[in-house]
Amino acid sequence: MAQSGKGKLNYRCPSCFMRDLDIDMFYDKDKKEFHCIRCQYVGTEEDVLEKNELVRFRYKDAMT
């Protein structure tokens, strides 16, 4: 999914990403957290990055 030029970088939802769905999360400036409109996942930037790294183990050999 392409990243639009709307400010802060959108991250993939870790919950959807585990199910091979590429869903961008939206950032709430007031609460300083990301949320997914598909599965209701909510988390801080650190939480999202940490969980996305855990998911990436499935694709570690994809470039070899």
N, CA, C, O and CB atoms as a CASP TS submission, in Angstrom:
PFRMAT TS
TARGET T0000
AUTHOR 0000-0000-0000
METHOD Language model
MODEL 1
PARENT N/A
ATOM      1  N   MET     1       0.850  -1.172   0.000  1.00  0.00           N
ATOM      2  CA  MET     1       0.000   0.000   0.000  1.00  0.00           C
ATOM      3  C   MET     1       0.895   1.233   0.000  1.00  0.00           C
ATOM      4  O   MET     1       1.854   1.295   0.769  1.00  0.00           O
ATOM      5  CB  MET     1      -0.967  -0.001   1.222  1.00  0.00           C
ATOM      6  N   ALA     2       0.608   2.183  -0.819  1.00  0.00           N
ATOM      7  CA  ALA     2       1.446   3.368  -0.943  1.00  0.00           C
ATOM      8  C   ALA     2       1.261   4.289   0.250  1.00  0.00           C
ATOM      9  O   ALA     2       0.171   4.412   0.808  1.00  0.00           O
ATOM     10  CB  ALA     2       1.132   4.112  -2.236  1.00  0.00           C
ATOM     11  N   GLN     3       2.363   4.934   0.624  1.00  0.00           N
ATOM     12  CA  GLN     3       2.325   5.911   1.713  1.00  0.00           C
ATOM     13  C   GLN     3       1.963   7.265   1.132  1.00  0.00           C
ATOM     14  O   GLN     3       2.666   7.775   0.261  1.00  0.00           O
ATOM     15  CB  GLN     3       3.690   5.976   2.468  1.00  0.00           C
ATOM     16  N   SER     4       0.899   7.838   1.594  1.00  0.00           N
ATOM     17  CA  SER     4       0.520   9.166   1.115  1.00  0.00           C
ATOM     18  C   SER     4       1.323  10.221   1.866  1.00  0.00           C
ATOM     19  O   SER     4       1.894   9.927   2.917  1.00  0.00           O
ATOM     20  CB  SER     4      -1.006   9.409   1.292  1.00  0.00           C
ATOM     21  N   GLY     5       1.375  11.407   1.358  1.00  0.00           N
ATOM     22  CA  GLY     5       2.163  12.465   1.978  1.00  0.00           C
ATOM     23  C   GLY     5       1.389  13.246   3.006  1.00  0.00           C
ATOM     24  O   GLY     5       1.297  14.469   2.904  1.00  0.00           O
ATOM     25  N   LYS     6       0.825  12.573   4.003  1.00  0.00           N
ATOM     26  CA  LYS     6      -0.006  13.235   5.004  1.00  0.00           C
ATOM     27  C   LYS     6       0.700  13.341   6.352  1.00  0.00           C
ATOM     28  O   LYS     6       0.092  13.057   7.384  1.00  0.00           O
ATOM     29  CB  LYS     6      -1.318  12.490   5.167  1.00  0.00           C
ATOM     30  N   GLY     7       1.961  13.740   6.365  1.00  0.00           N
ATOM     31  CA  GLY     7       2.636  13.930   7.642  1.00  0.00           C
ATOM     32  C   GLY     7       3.313  12.673   8.138  1.00  0.00           C
ATOM     33  O   GLY     7       4.079  12.043   7.408  1.00  0.00           O
ATOM     34  N   LYS     8       3.032  12.301   9.387  1.00  0.00           N
ATOM     35  CA  LYS     8       3.687  11.185  10.056  1.00  0.00           C
ATOM     36  C   LYS     8       3.517   9.875   9.276  1.00  0.00           C
ATOM     37  O   LYS     8       2.453   9.590   8.726  1.00  0.00           O
ATOM     38  CB  LYS     8       3.134  11.026  11.468  1.00  0.00           C
ATOM     39  N   LEU     9       4.587   9.100   9.247  1.00  0.00           N
ATOM     40  CA  LEU     9       4.595   7.833   8.536  1.00  0.00           C
ATOM     41  C   LEU     9       3.538   6.883   9.085  1.00  0.00           C
ATOM     42  O   LEU     9       3.420   6.709  10.298  1.00  0.00           O
ATOM     43  CB  LEU     9       5.969   7.192   8.620  1.00  0.00           C
ATOM     44  N   ASN    10       2.779   6.275   8.195  1.00  0.00           N
ATOM     45  CA  ASN    10       1.801   5.269   8.608  1.00  0.00           C
ATOM     46  C   ASN    10       2.493   3.920   8.712  1.00  0.00           C
ATOM     47  O   ASN    10       3.296   3.559   7.852  1.00  0.00           O
ATOM     48  CB  ASN    10       0.607   5.201   7.610  1.00  0.00           C
ATOM     49  N   TYR    11       2.186   3.189   9.751  1.00  0.00           N
ATOM     50  CA  TYR    11       2.741   1.862   9.954  1.00  0.00           C
ATOM     51  C   TYR    11       1.697   0.814   9.620  1.00  0.00           C
ATOM     52  O   TYR    11       0.498   1.093   9.618  1.00  0.00           O
ATOM     53  CB  TYR    11       3.238   1.689  11.396  1.00  0.00           C
ATOM     54  N   ARG    12       2.169  -0.408   9.333  1.00  0.00           N
ATOM     55  CA  ARG    12       1.246  -1.523   9.136  1.00  0.00           C
ATOM     56  C   ARG    12       0.689  -1.950  10.491  1.00  0.00           C
ATOM     57  O   ARG    12       1.383  -1.907  11.507  1.00  0.00           O
ATOM     58  CB  ARG    12       1.953  -2.718   8.423  1.00  0.00           C
ATOM     59  N   CYS    13      -0.546  -2.352  10.484  1.00  0.00           N
ATOM     60  CA  CYS    13      -1.163  -2.885  11.697  1.00  0.00           C
ATOM     61  C   CYS    13      -0.557  -4.257  11.975  1.00  0.00           C
ATOM     62  O   CYS    13      -0.641  -5.140  11.121  1.00  0.00           O
ATOM     63  CB  CYS    13      -2.725  -2.974  11.554  1.00  0.00           C
ATOM     64  N   PRO    14       0.057  -4.464  13.158  1.00  0.00           N
ATOM     65  CA  PRO    14       0.676  -5.762  13.432  1.00  0.00           C
ATOM     66  C   PRO    14      -0.334  -6.912  13.490  1.00  0.00           C
ATOM     67  O   PRO    14      -0.013  -8.033  13.095  1.00  0.00           O
ATOM     68  CB  PRO    14       1.434  -5.695  14.737  1.00  0.00           C
ATOM     69  N   SER    15      -1.525  -6.652  13.967  1.00  0.00           N
ATOM     70  CA  SER    15      -2.535  -7.699  14.050  1.00  0.00           C
ATOM     71  C   SER    15      -2.970  -8.150  12.650  1.00  0.00           C
ATOM     72  O   SER    15      -3.084  -9.348  12.390  1.00  0.00           O
ATOM     73  CB  SER    15      -3.751  -7.205  14.853  1.00  0.00           C
ATOM     74  N   CYS    16      -3.205  -7.210  11.770  1.00  0.00           N
ATOM     75  CA  CYS    16      -3.587  -7.545  10.394  1.00  0.00           C
ATOM     76  C   CYS    16      -2.396  -8.122   9.629  1.00  0.00           C
ATOM     77  O   CYS    16      -2.558  -9.034   8.818  1.00  0.00           O
ATOM     78  CB  CYS    16      -4.135  -6.298   9.664  1.00  0.00           C
ATOM     79  N   PHE    17      -1.202  -7.591   9.887  1.00  0.00           N
ATOM     80  CA  PHE    17       0.006  -8.044   9.201  1.00  0.00           C
ATOM     81  C   PHE    17       0.277  -9.521   9.496  1.00  0.00           C
ATOM     82  O   PHE    17       0.794 -10.233   8.635  1.00  0.00           O
ATOM     83  CB  PHE    17       1.213  -7.188   9.619  1.00  0.00           C
ATOM     84  N   MET    18      -0.064  -9.992  10.701  1.00  0.00           N
ATOM     85  CA  MET    18       0.107 -11.406  11.050  1.00  0.00           C
ATOM     86  C   MET    18      -0.777 -12.298  10.180  1.00  0.00           C
ATOM     87  O   MET    18      -0.474 -13.471   9.963  1.00  0.00           O
ATOM     88  CB  MET    18      -0.216 -11.633  12.536  1.00  0.00           C
ATOM     89  N   ARG    19      -1.865 -11.727   9.690  1.00  0.00           N
ATOM     90  CA  ARG    19      -2.787 -12.473   8.827  1.00  0.00           C
ATOM     91  C   ARG    19      -2.576 -12.126   7.355  1.00  0.00           C
ATOM     92  O   ARG    19      -3.467 -12.321   6.529  1.00  0.00           O
ATOM     93  CB  ARG    19      -4.239 -12.187   9.227  1.00  0.00           C
ATOM     94  N   ASP    20      -1.382 -11.608   7.035  1.00  0.00           N
ATOM     95  CA  ASP    20      -0.993 -11.256   5.668  1.00  0.00           C
ATOM     96  C   ASP    20      -1.896 -10.198   5.031  1.00  0.00           C
ATOM     97  O   ASP    20      -2.137 -10.220   3.824  1.00  0.00           O
ATOM     98  CB  ASP    20      -0.995 -12.492   4.811  1.00  0.00           C
ATOM     99  N   LEU    21      -2.387  -9.279   5.852  1.00  0.00           N
ATOM    100  CA  LEU    21      -3.158  -8.146   5.346  1.00  0.00           C
ATOM    101  C   LEU    21      -2.311  -6.888   5.510  1.00  0.00           C
ATOM    102  O   LEU    21      -1.753  -6.648   6.581  1.00  0.00           O
ATOM    103  CB  LEU    21      -4.532  -8.007   6.094  1.00  0.00           C
ATOM    104  N   ASP    22      -2.216  -6.105   4.476  1.00  0.00           N
ATOM    105  CA  ASP    22      -1.388  -4.902   4.500  1.00  0.00           C
ATOM    106  C   ASP    22      -2.277  -3.688   4.747  1.00  0.00           C
ATOM    107  O   ASP    22      -2.707  -3.018   3.808  1.00  0.00           O
ATOM    108  CB  ASP    22      -0.594  -4.743   3.170  1.00  0.00           C
ATOM    109  N   ILE    23      -2.546  -3.414   6.013  1.00  0.00           N
ATOM    110  CA  ILE    23      -3.452  -2.332   6.392  1.00  0.00           C
ATOM    111  C   ILE    23      -2.659  -1.239   7.100  1.00  0.00           C
ATOM    112  O   ILE    23      -1.979  -1.500   8.092  1.00  0.00           O
ATOM    113  CB  ILE    23      -4.600  -2.856   7.302  1.00  0.00           C
ATOM    114  N   ASP    24      -2.749  -0.004   6.582  1.00  0.00           N
ATOM    115  CA  ASP    24      -2.102   1.133   7.240  1.00  0.00           C
ATOM    116  C   ASP    24      -2.884   1.530   8.481  1.00  0.00           C
ATOM    117  O   ASP    24      -4.108   1.410   8.534  1.00  0.00           O
ATOM    118  CB  ASP    24      -1.980   2.332   6.275  1.00  0.00           C
ATOM    119  N   MET    25      -2.148   2.004   9.473  1.00  0.00           N
ATOM    120  CA  MET    25      -2.772   2.490  10.694  1.00  0.00           C
ATOM    121  C   MET    25      -2.862   4.010  10.623  1.00  0.00           C
ATOM    122  O   MET    25      -2.083   4.653   9.920  1.00  0.00           O
ATOM    123  CB  MET    25      -1.977   2.034  11.953  1.00  0.00           C
ATOM    124  N   PHE    26      -3.800   4.570  11.342  1.00  0.00           N
ATOM    125  CA  PHE    26      -3.961   6.010  11.402  1.00  0.00           C
ATOM    126  C   PHE    26      -3.444   6.522  12.740  1.00  0.00           C
ATOM    127  O   PHE    26      -3.577   5.850  13.763  1.00  0.00           O
ATOM    128  CB  PHE    26      -5.437   6.407  11.195  1.00  0.00           C
ATOM    129  N   TYR    27      -2.853   7.716  12.727  1.00  0.00           N
ATOM    130  CA  TYR    27      -2.252   8.288  13.922  1.00  0.00           C
ATOM    131  C   TYR    27      -3.188   9.327  14.537  1.00  0.00           C
ATOM    132  O   TYR    27      -3.691  10.212  13.845  1.00  0.00           O
ATOM    133  CB  TYR    27      -0.886   8.918  13.591  1.00  0.00           C
ATOM    134  N   ASP    28      -3.414   9.208  15.844  1.00  0.00           N
ATOM    135  CA  ASP    28      -4.215  10.167  16.602  1.00  0.00           C
ATOM    136  C   ASP    28      -3.253  11.080  17.353  1.00  0.00           C
ATOM    137  O   ASP    28      -2.611  10.655  18.313  1.00  0.00           O
ATOM    138  CB  ASP    28      -5.207   9.443  17.592  1.00  0.00           C
ATOM    139  N   LYS    29      -3.153  12.321  16.919  1.00  0.00           N
ATOM    140  CA  LYS    29      -2.208  13.270  17.518  1.00  0.00           C
ATOM    141  C   LYS    29      -2.532  13.562  18.977  1.00  0.00           C
ATOM    142  O   LYS    29      -1.625  13.725  19.793  1.00  0.00           O
ATOM    143  CB  LYS    29      -2.200  14.566  16.730  1.00  0.00           C
ATOM    144  N   ASP    30      -3.813  13.631  19.310  1.00  0.00           N
ATOM    145  CA  ASP    30      -4.208  13.960  20.680  1.00  0.00           C
ATOM    146  C   ASP    30      -3.808  12.868  21.674  1.00  0.00           C
ATOM    147  O   ASP    30      -3.299  13.159  22.757  1.00  0.00           O
ATOM    148  CB  ASP    30      -5.711  14.188  20.747  1.00  0.00           C
ATOM    149  N   LYS    31      -4.040  11.621  21.299  1.00  0.00           N
ATOM    150  CA  LYS    31      -3.720  10.495  22.183  1.00  0.00           C
ATOM    151  C   LYS    31      -2.316   9.959  21.967  1.00  0.00           C
ATOM    152  O   LYS    31      -1.826   9.157  22.762  1.00  0.00           O
ATOM    153  CB  LYS    31      -4.715   9.382  21.980  1.00  0.00           C
ATOM    154  N   LYS    32      -1.656  10.405  20.876  1.00  0.00           N
ATOM    155  CA  LYS    32      -0.308   9.954  20.509  1.00  0.00           C
ATOM    156  C   LYS    32      -0.252   8.433  20.357  1.00  0.00           C
ATOM    157  O   LYS    32       0.635   7.767  20.891  1.00  0.00           O
ATOM    158  CB  LYS    32       0.713  10.412  21.564  1.00  0.00           C
ATOM    159  N   GLU    33      -1.224   7.907  19.614  1.00  0.00           N
ATOM    160  CA  GLU    33      -1.263   6.469  19.378  1.00  0.00           C
ATOM    161  C   GLU    33      -1.805   6.188  17.985  1.00  0.00           C
ATOM    162  O   GLU    33      -2.465   7.026  17.372  1.00  0.00           O
ATOM    163  CB  GLU    33      -2.121   5.762  20.445  1.00  0.00           C
ATOM    164  N   PHE    34      -1.510   4.993  17.505  1.00  0.00           N
ATOM    165  CA  PHE    34      -1.972   4.537  16.203  1.00  0.00           C
ATOM    166  C   PHE    34      -3.167   3.618  16.394  1.00  0.00           C
ATOM    167  O   PHE    34      -3.271   2.920  17.403  1.00  0.00           O
ATOM    168  CB  PHE    34      -0.840   3.815  15.430  1.00  0.00           C
ATOM    169  N   HIS    35      -4.071   3.621  15.417  1.00  0.00           N
ATOM    170  CA  HIS    35      -5.211   2.699  15.474  1.00  0.00           C
ATOM    171  C   HIS    35      -5.511   2.166  14.081  1.00  0.00           C
ATOM    172  O   HIS    35      -5.274   2.829  13.071  1.00  0.00           O
ATOM    173  CB  HIS    35      -6.463   3.398  16.067  1.00  0.00           C
ATOM    174  N   CYS    36      -6.038   0.952  14.058  1.00  0.00           N
ATOM    175  CA  CYS    36      -6.403   0.280  12.807  1.00  0.00           C
ATOM    176  C   CYS    36      -7.924   0.339  12.658  1.00  0.00           C
ATOM    177  O   CYS    36      -8.663   0.048  13.599  1.00  0.00           O
ATOM    178  CB  CYS    36      -5.889  -1.210  12.785  1.00  0.00           C
ATOM    179  N   ILE    37      -8.375   0.717  11.472  1.00  0.00           N
ATOM    180  CA  ILE    37      -9.825   0.795  11.270  1.00  0.00           C
ATOM    181  C   ILE    37     -10.433  -0.559  10.935  1.00  0.00           C
ATOM    182  O   ILE    37     -11.653  -0.714  10.962  1.00  0.00           O
ATOM    183  CB  ILE    37     -10.145   1.783  10.164  1.00  0.00           C
ATOM    184  N   ARG    38      -9.592  -1.541  10.620  1.00  0.00           N
ATOM    185  CA  ARG    38     -10.116  -2.850  10.254  1.00  0.00           C
ATOM    186  C   ARG    38     -10.328  -3.754  11.470  1.00  0.00           C
ATOM    187  O   ARG    38     -11.354  -4.427  11.574  1.00  0.00           O
ATOM    188  CB  ARG    38      -9.178  -3.522   9.273  1.00  0.00           C
ATOM    189  N   CYS    39      -9.351  -3.771  12.396  1.00  0.00           N
ATOM    190  CA  CYS    39      -9.422  -4.743  13.490  1.00  0.00           C
ATOM    191  C   CYS    39      -9.466  -4.107  14.880  1.00  0.00           C
ATOM    192  O   CYS    39      -9.461  -4.826  15.878  1.00  0.00           O
ATOM    193  CB  CYS    39      -8.245  -5.670  13.411  1.00  0.00           C
ATOM    194  N   GLN    40      -9.508  -2.807  14.965  1.00  0.00           N
ATOM    195  CA  GLN    40      -9.601  -2.096  16.240  1.00  0.00           C
ATOM    196  C   GLN    40      -8.335  -2.153  17.092  1.00  0.00           C
ATOM    197  O   GLN    40      -8.394  -1.860  18.287  1.00  0.00           O
ATOM    198  CB  GLN    40     -10.735  -2.648  17.024  1.00  0.00           C
ATOM    199  N   TYR    41      -7.186  -2.525  16.507  1.00  0.00           N
ATOM    200  CA  TYR    41      -5.918  -2.522  17.241  1.00  0.00           C
ATOM    201  C   TYR    41      -5.523  -1.076  17.544  1.00  0.00           C
ATOM    202  O   TYR    41      -5.669  -0.198  16.694  1.00  0.00           O
ATOM    203  CB  TYR    41      -4.793  -3.247  16.426  1.00  0.00           C
ATOM    204  N   VAL    42      -5.023  -0.834  18.759  1.00  0.00           N
ATOM    205  CA  VAL    42      -4.555   0.486  19.175  1.00  0.00           C
ATOM    206  C   VAL    42      -3.227   0.309  19.889  1.00  0.00           C
ATOM    207  O   VAL    42      -3.076  -0.592  20.713  1.00  0.00           O
ATOM    208  CB  VAL    42      -5.598   1.204  20.095  1.00  0.00           C
ATOM    209  N   GLY    43      -2.250   1.181  19.569  1.00  0.00           N
ATOM    210  CA  GLY    43      -0.960   1.094  20.240  1.00  0.00           C
ATOM    211  C   GLY    43      -0.095   2.309  19.989  1.00  0.00           C
ATOM    212  O   GLY    43      -0.316   3.062  19.041  1.00  0.00           O
ATOM    213  N   THR    44       0.897   2.493  20.853  1.00  0.00           N
ATOM    214  CA  THR    44       1.855   3.576  20.674  1.00  0.00           C
ATOM    215  C   THR    44       2.808   3.216  19.544  1.00  0.00           C
ATOM    216  O   THR    44       2.820   2.081  19.069  1.00  0.00           O
ATOM    217  CB  THR    44       2.635   3.854  21.986  1.00  0.00           C
ATOM    218  N   GLU    45       3.603   4.188  19.118  1.00  0.00           N
ATOM    219  CA  GLU    45       4.553   3.945  18.035  1.00  0.00           C
ATOM    220  C   GLU    45       5.541   2.850  18.421  1.00  0.00           C
ATOM    221  O   GLU    45       5.862   1.991  17.600  1.00  0.00           O
ATOM    222  CB  GLU    45       5.304   5.237  17.678  1.00  0.00           C
ATOM    223  N   GLU    46       6.025   2.871  19.655  1.00  0.00           N
ATOM    224  CA  GLU    46       6.967   1.852  20.117  1.00  0.00           C
ATOM    225  C   GLU    46       6.340   0.473  20.108  1.00  0.00           C
ATOM    226  O   GLU    46       6.979  -0.501  19.710  1.00  0.00           O
ATOM    227  CB  GLU    46       7.464   2.182  21.514  1.00  0.00           C
ATOM    228  N   ASP    47       5.094   0.384  20.545  1.00  0.00           N
ATOM    229  CA  ASP    47       4.371  -0.889  20.578  1.00  0.00           C
ATOM    230  C   ASP    47       4.180  -1.446  19.164  1.00  0.00           C
ATOM    231  O   ASP    47       4.373  -2.639  18.931  1.00  0.00           O
ATOM    232  CB  ASP    47       3.005  -0.712  21.267  1.00  0.00           C
ATOM    233  N   VAL    48       3.805  -0.585  18.235  1.00  0.00           N
ATOM    234  CA  VAL    48       3.585  -1.003  16.846  1.00  0.00           C
ATOM    235  C   VAL    48       4.897  -1.495  16.235  1.00  0.00           C
ATOM    236  O   VAL    48       4.926  -2.550  15.601  1.00  0.00           O
ATOM    237  CB  VAL    48       3.000   0.166  16.005  1.00  0.00           C
ATOM    238  N   LEU    49       5.981  -0.740  16.423  1.00  0.00           N
ATOM    239  CA  LEU    49       7.274  -1.137  15.866  1.00  0.00           C
ATOM    240  C   LEU    49       7.757  -2.457  16.452  1.00  0.00           C
ATOM    241  O   LEU    49       8.278  -3.305  15.728  1.00  0.00           O
ATOM    242  CB  LEU    49       8.309  -0.052  16.116  1.00  0.00           C
ATOM    243  N   GLU    50       7.587  -2.632  17.755  1.00  0.00           N
ATOM    244  CA  GLU    50       8.009  -3.872  18.422  1.00  0.00           C
ATOM    245  C   GLU    50       7.242  -5.073  17.885  1.00  0.00           C
ATOM    246  O   GLU    50       7.839  -6.109  17.593  1.00  0.00           O
ATOM    247  CB  GLU    50       7.810  -3.761  19.941  1.00  0.00           C
ATOM    248  N   LYS    51       5.940  -4.947  17.754  1.00  0.00           N
ATOM    249  CA  LYS    51       5.118  -6.067  17.279  1.00  0.00           C
ATOM    250  C   LYS    51       5.347  -6.349  15.798  1.00  0.00           C
ATOM    251  O   LYS    51       5.281  -7.503  15.374  1.00  0.00           O
ATOM    252  CB  LYS    51       3.638  -5.776  17.525  1.00  0.00           C
ATOM    253  N   ASN    52       5.614  -5.315  15.006  1.00  0.00           N
ATOM    254  CA  ASN    52       5.915  -5.544  13.592  1.00  0.00           C
ATOM    255  C   ASN    52       7.249  -6.266  13.428  1.00  0.00           C
ATOM    256  O   ASN    52       7.401  -7.058  12.498  1.00  0.00           O
ATOM    257  CB  ASN    52       5.937  -4.213  12.825  1.00  0.00           C
ATOM    258  N   GLU    53       8.205  -6.016  14.296  1.00  0.00           N
ATOM    259  CA  GLU    53       9.480  -6.741  14.241  1.00  0.00           C
ATOM    260  C   GLU    53       9.270  -8.216  14.583  1.00  0.00           C
ATOM    261  O   GLU    53       9.923  -9.080  13.997  1.00  0.00           O
ATOM    262  CB  GLU    53      10.510  -6.107  15.210  1.00  0.00           C
ATOM    263  N   LEU    54       8.373  -8.516  15.516  1.00  0.00           N
ATOM    264  CA  LEU    54       8.072  -9.905  15.864  1.00  0.00           C
ATOM    265  C   LEU    54       7.446 -10.643  14.680  1.00  0.00           C
ATOM    266  O   LEU    54       7.692 -11.833  14.484  1.00  0.00           O
ATOM    267  CB  LEU    54       7.130  -9.960  17.079  1.00  0.00           C
ATOM    268  N   VAL    55       6.647  -9.939  13.900  1.00  0.00           N
ATOM    269  CA  VAL    55       5.983 -10.548  12.750  1.00  0.00           C
ATOM    270  C   VAL    55       6.968 -10.811  11.622  1.00  0.00           C
ATOM    271  O   VAL    55       6.782 -11.753  10.852  1.00  0.00           O
ATOM    272  CB  VAL    55       4.849  -9.655  12.257  1.00  0.00           C
ATOM    273  N   ARG    56       8.009  -9.998  11.509  1.00  0.00           N
ATOM    274  CA  ARG    56       8.944 -10.093  10.392  1.00  0.00           C
ATOM    275  C   ARG    56       9.747 -11.391  10.367  1.00  0.00           C
ATOM    276  O   ARG    56      10.386 -11.691   9.358  1.00  0.00           O
ATOM    277  CB  ARG    56       9.884  -8.936  10.435  1.00  0.00           C
ATOM    278  N   PHE    57       9.731 -12.172  11.457  1.00  0.00           N
ATOM    279  CA  PHE    57      10.472 -13.434  11.453  1.00  0.00           C
ATOM    280  C   PHE    57       9.962 -14.364  10.355  1.00  0.00           C
ATOM    281  O   PHE    57      10.704 -15.223   9.878  1.00  0.00           O
ATOM    282  CB  PHE    57      10.362 -14.123  12.822  1.00  0.00           C
ATOM    283  N   ARG    58       8.707 -14.202   9.953  1.00  0.00           N
ATOM    284  CA  ARG    58       8.148 -15.034   8.883  1.00  0.00           C
ATOM    285  C   ARG    58       8.811 -14.750   7.544  1.00  0.00           C
ATOM    286  O   ARG    58       8.859 -15.616   6.669  1.00  0.00           O
ATOM    287  CB  ARG    58       6.645 -14.811   8.771  1.00  0.00           C
ATOM    288  N   TYR    59       9.320 -13.539   7.389  1.00  0.00           N
ATOM    289  CA  TYR    59       9.850 -13.119   6.090  1.00  0.00           C
ATOM    290  C   TYR    59      11.365 -12.905   6.101  1.00  0.00           C
ATOM    291  O   TYR    59      11.895 -12.268   5.191  1.00  0.00           O
ATOM    292  CB  TYR    59       9.168 -11.846   5.650  1.00  0.00           C
ATOM    293  N   LYS    60      12.073 -13.422   7.109  1.00  0.00           N
ATOM    294  CA  LYS    60      13.498 -13.139   7.244  1.00  0.00           C
ATOM    295  C   LYS    60      14.324 -13.683   6.072  1.00  0.00           C
ATOM    296  O   LYS    60      15.364 -13.110   5.748  1.00  0.00           O
ATOM    297  CB  LYS    60      14.012 -13.720   8.542  1.00  0.00           C
ATOM    298  N   ASP    61      13.895 -14.760   5.437  1.00  0.00           N
ATOM    299  CA  ASP    61      14.640 -15.339   4.312  1.00  0.00           C
ATOM    300  C   ASP    61      14.039 -14.973   2.961  1.00  0.00           C
ATOM    301  O   ASP    61      14.395 -15.575   1.949  1.00  0.00           O
ATOM    302  CB  ASP    61      14.693 -16.848   4.447  1.00  0.00           C
ATOM    303  N   ALA    62      13.158 -14.023   2.927  1.00  0.00           N
ATOM    304  CA  ALA    62      12.483 -13.671   1.689  1.00  0.00           C
ATOM    305  C   ALA    62      13.443 -13.088   0.647  1.00  0.00           C
ATOM    306  O   ALA    62      13.201 -13.216  -0.554  1.00  0.00           O
ATOM    307  CB  ALA    62      11.374 -12.685   1.975  1.00  0.00           C
ATOM    308  N   MET    63      14.510 -12.461   1.090  1.00  0.00           N
ATOM    309  CA  MET    63      15.442 -11.825   0.150  1.00  0.00           C
ATOM    310  C   MET    63      16.580 -12.762  -0.278  1.00  0.00           C
ATOM    311  O   MET    63      17.431 -12.361  -1.072  1.00  0.00           O
ATOM    312  CB  MET    63      16.027 -10.566   0.779  1.00  0.00           C
ATOM    313  N   THR    64      16.611 -13.991   0.227  1.00  0.00           N
ATOM    314  CA  THR    64      17.705 -14.917  -0.155  1.00  0.00           C
ATOM    315  C   THR    64      17.283 -15.820  -1.282  1.00  0.00           C
ATOM    316  O   THR    64      18.067 -16.656  -1.730  1.00  0.00           O
ATOM    317  CB  THR    64      18.149 -15.766   1.040  1.00  0.00           C
TER
END
